[in-house]
Amino acid sequence: MSREGGSCRSAAELALTGDCGRCLGGEDAWHDACGVFGVYAPGQDVARMTFFGLFALQHRGQESAGIAVSGDGRVYAHKDMGLAFAVFDEEVLHQLRGDAALGHVRYSTTGSNCIENAQPMLGEHRSGPFAVGHNGNLVNYRELRDELEAQGVAFHASSDTEVIAALIAQSPAETLADAVADAMQRMRGAYSLVILGPDQLLAARDPHGVRPLCLGRLNGTGYIACSEDCALNVVGARYMREVQPGEIVAMGPEGVTERQAVRPERSAMCIFEYIYFARPDSHIYGRSLYMARKRMGHMLAQRDLPQADVVVGVPESAIPHAIGFAEVAKVPYGEGFVKNRYIFRTFINPDQRMRDLGVRMKLTPLRETLTGRSVVVVDDSIVRGTTTRHEVELMREAGAREIHLRISCPPIKYPCFYGVDTSAGRTELIAARLSVEEIREFLGADSLRYLPLPDLVTAVGLSKRHFCTACFDRRYPIPVPKAVRVTKFDLETDHAVASR
């Protein structure tokens, strides 16, 4: 019951909307690629469980959602554009019956925002049908796709996940796990994969461990693989461990089997998971995201402490950072904005006036907190600067006397090619073009300070060698071919030709 149809939004069409399909007014934030949730639990309502798992991971992707189930030797899926609660209802979930399920929520980083690129993606291997869900980005997808097309493989979408599915399908290996291992030998880049077969669930992670992926135990008999452990809590599962870099974990009738499919490389977990991407109630490498973010606020306050009457955080991601700042600064923490919790990514194009009002639709300043006061505003990051500038304007209108911006990471100067939506290049990164003082002037703030990289690493509590910090220092742990340093719509030309 796979949902098909729709059309891709081209780069030109997205440029015309002014917001790349995101919520009104655009978002001055990076977006992680996706969230994956898989469960093997015969006799359980695996589709419903997966739906609630996706609900917990909705922050990782809000463009499309899908669930695939397996049973009786079949794998079938339902997917559509939009949030999980809009894609699934009781009727759909009732039809998704099986012993195992795989769910996916997507934010596009390679390939446009359209139903053809929605996941899970289905494939057929000699061992049987399968579905794949992917969080990350391959840096050699173009090379792999060209090779597969030369072998006669037809592509119908424009994402690197379809390339992964094709690699698995084309493998001569006897088993699905061996086919995944074969594919991992050829893939370069970031990938956390959950693969659903007719009678098993597989979890696999790239040899650098760029994106998170963890395992859980359900009721003593079932197993779960998901992007963050916050999704385990929702379904009553118990955290087991993280999938190790380069590892494949198979969950099925025989229990759990583990194998090192590719040799682990230098650890390169994306440090932005700690700053912004992951939910604050999640844990990665045994570190609480909430406590790490509070410590970032502590470090910011220790570095620079302006005279202020109140500390506010930009909701909702920067609130733990702001609470930490206020604790060290001994300045009261207050709510500076009220967030409209019902603003989601939309596919209804706003007119120019509504785009201009986009931030006002999302955030309302609290005059009672701001009027006549010197305010420290703590945010997790500044990417393009447009939204931050509008927020400063809103606080000025609300009567703030002084606005001191404190940012919980260093200036973002370089694009990410491992599953974050900035691969279009440095032109969209304000810190790549302007000095800190020029950024402050553009934003209209009274002062602006960033958290230095050594302090950020200290706040997380792990050695810098564990992380990818390329967006700050250009030290890319996985070589990025020059041909790949293009926009996320690199495969759109092929897709457009194939669709004619």
SULRA-V55611 format. One line per field, one symbol per residue. phi: phi as a letter, one per 40 degrees, with the letter a starting at -180 (. if undefined). psi: psi as a letter, one per 40 degrees, with the letter a starting at -180 (. if undefined). A space follows every 10 residues. Layout:
BEGIN
phi->???
psi->???
END
This chain:
BEGIN
phi->.ccbhgaccc dccccccgbf gccdggbcac bccabbabbb adgbcccccc dcccdcbdcc abcaaabbbb ifgbbbabaa chcdcccbbd ccccccbica abbabbbcbb gccaccccbc ccabbdchca bbbbbiaccb ccdccdcccc cgccbbbbbc ccccccdccc ccdcbccccc cdcccbcbhb abbbbbbcaa bbbabcccgc bcabbbbbfg bbbbbacbcc ccccbgcbcb acccdgcbbb badcgbbbac cbccbddadc ccdccacccc ccbbfgbccc cccccccdcc cccabccaca bbbccbcccd dcccdccccf bdcaccbbcc cbcbcbbccc cccccccdcc ccbbcccccc dgbcbcbbbc abbcgccccc cccccccchc cbbbcbbcac dcbbcbbbhb cbcchccccc ccbbcccccd cccgccaabb ccddcccdcc gbcdccbcbc cbbgcccbdb ddcccbcccd cccccccccc
psi->fhhiaiiihi dddddddeef eaiheihgii hidihihihh gheigddddd ddddddedee hediiihiii ifeihiihii iaiddddiad ddddeghaei ihihhihhdh iigiddeiii hiihideaii ihhhhahhef dddddddddd eehhieafie ddddddddde heididdddd dddddehhah hhihhhadfi hihiiieefd iihiiihhfe diiihidied ddddefihhc iihiheihhh hadeahiiig dihiahhfhh eedddddiid eihhfehhdd dddddddddd dddhgihidi hiihiededd ddddddddef hhhihdihhh eehihiehhi idddddeddd ddhhihdddd heihhhhhid ihcdeddddd dddddddeeh dihhhhhfii hheiiheffi geeeiedehd eediiddddd dddfidihii hidddddddd eiideeihfd edeeghdhhh iddegaiefd eddddddde.
END
